[in-house]
Each structure stands twice: as C-alpha cells, then as structure tokens.
C-alpha cells in the first residue's frame, strides 16, 4: 500500500480508512473546549450551506424540524412504549 500524504489527524471522517478509524478517534480533542469547537464548526457549516444562501428553500429549516421531532421521539420512547402495551377496556 502507498503511504498517505495527509496525516491521519488532519483527515476528515469521510476520508479515513476503516483501519485508521481507531487511531483517528483517539486523536480527537474530547475536552470541553474541543467539543464546543466541534459544535460551533458544525453549526457554521450547516448555516452557510443551507440557511445563508442566495436562493434558499425550506430544506434547511425542515431538516432542523425533522431532527427535533426525531430527538423528542427518542426522549419520550420509554413512555410511548409503555402506553402502547397498555390495554384499554
């Protein structure tokens, strides 16, 4: 195999090979500042790609809404499962 020109630490997740994945994960910054920075980069990337565009559509807002619905369903799944199994007479 040919050695990679880019170090594993600087690769994006989509460019990491399966064998390099454990070492790539261990090189991430899991401090509070690192996690906050990752969320900020993700927010700015999403905002610039879907919201801050010349010809916008409802796709950016609908993705946020779909994520909220899925997240709230996951949070209330335990109660919904209990209600589903109850018998009403």
C-alpha positions in Angstrom: 0.0 0.0 0.0 1.1 3.6 -0.6 1.6 5.8 2.4 -0.9 8.6 2.8 0.4 12.1 2.2 -2.0 13.6 4.8 -1.5 12.7 8.4 -4.5 10.7 10.0 -5.1 13.5 12.5 -5.8 16.1 9.7 -8.1 13.9 7.7 -11.9 14.3 7.6 -14.0 11.5 8.8 -15.2 10.6 5.2 -11.5 10.3 4.1 -10.4 8.0 7.0 -10.0 4.3 6.1 -11.6 1.7 8.3 -8.2 0.5 9.6 -7.3 4.1 10.6 -10.5 4.8 12.4 -9.5 3.8 15.9 -6.3 5.9 15.8 -8.3 8.8 14.2 -10.9 8.7 17.1 -8.1 8.7 19.7 -6.5 11.8 18.2 -9.7 13.9 18.5 -10.0 16.6 21.2 -12.5 15.5 23.8 -12.0 18.4 26.2 -15.0 20.7 26.8 -13.4 23.4 24.5 -12.8 20.8 21.8 -16.4 19.6 21.9 -17.7 23.1 21.9 -15.5 24.0 18.9 -16.8 20.9 17.0 -20.4 22.0 17.6 -19.6 25.6 16.5 -17.9 24.4 13.3 -20.9 22.1 12.6 -23.3 24.9 13.2 -21.4 27.4 11.0 -21.0 24.7 8.2 -24.8 23.9 8.3 -25.7 27.6 8.4 -23.6 28.6 5.5 -24.7 25.6 3.4 -28.4 25.7 3.9 -29.6 28.9 5.6 -27.2 31.7 4.4 -27.7 31.2 0.6 -28.9 33.4 -2.2 -31.7 31.1 -3.4 -32.9 29.4 -0.3 -35.6 26.8 0.2 -37.3 25.2 3.1 -34.9 22.3 3.2 -32.6 23.8 5.8 -35.4 24.6 8.2 -37.2 21.3 7.5 -34.0 19.3 8.4 -33.8 21.1 11.8 -37.5 20.4 12.4 -37.1 16.7 11.4 -34.1 16.4 13.8 -36.1 17.9 16.6 -39.0 15.5 16.0 -36.7 12.5 16.0 -34.8 13.7 19.1 -38.0 14.3 21.0 -39.4 10.9 20.0 -36.2 9.2 21.2 -36.5 11.0 24.5 -40.2 10.0 25.1 -39.9 6.5 23.6 -40.0 4.8 27.0 -43.3 6.4 27.9 -44.8 5.8 24.4 -43.7 2.1 24.6 -45.5 1.8 27.9 -48.7 3.3 26.6 -48.6 1.1 23.6 -48.5 -2.1 25.7 -51.4 -1.0 28.0 -54.8 -2.5 27.4 -57.8 -0.2 27.4 -61.2 -1.7 28.3 
